[in-house]
Every structure is written in C-alpha cells, then in structure tokens.
Amino acid sequence: MAVVLRLSRAGAKKAPFYHIVATDSRNPRDGKFLEQVGTWNPGTEKLTLDQDRLDRWLANGALPSDTVRTVLRRAKTAAPKE
C-alpha cells in the first residue's frame, strides 16, 4: 500500500476548501482516508497543520502530491524566521 498526502476537496461550489489527508494512492480524491493532517483554504491562503502527524507520515514514507508539496513549501517560506 502506497500512502500519499493529498488534498480532499470540501466547501461550496466555486469556494473550495481542502483537507490535507493521508490516504492509499488507489483511493479516489474525496474517498476513504487514513488520517487528516491539516486544512488549506486557497481563497485566504490559510494553512493549518498538525505538524507532529505530518512529520510522522513523511518519516514513514508517505509521498506528498505535487500540490501538497507546493503548499507546504510556501508555508515554510512564509513562516517567521528565527
């Protein structure tokens, strides 16, 4: 079973809202998933992550989709530098 991190669409018509989920790569976009690790609202560019769970899935070999990879990369560059 190949686990991927992908977006699952929610929200109203023409107002998308996405859940970032860990799921089997064979499942459909809005189908069954293993765990929800975050949300993303492209209208406001608001990203909410459960960082511990995200790191756990990535450490165990889950592959992010191209879009999830881009969203996470943008969030990392938007984070305040310490």
ABEGO torsion letter per residue (X at the ends): XBBBBBBBBBEBBGBBBBBBBBBBAABBAABBBABBAEBBBAAAGBBBBBAAAAAAAAAAGBBBBAAAAAAAAAAAAABBBX
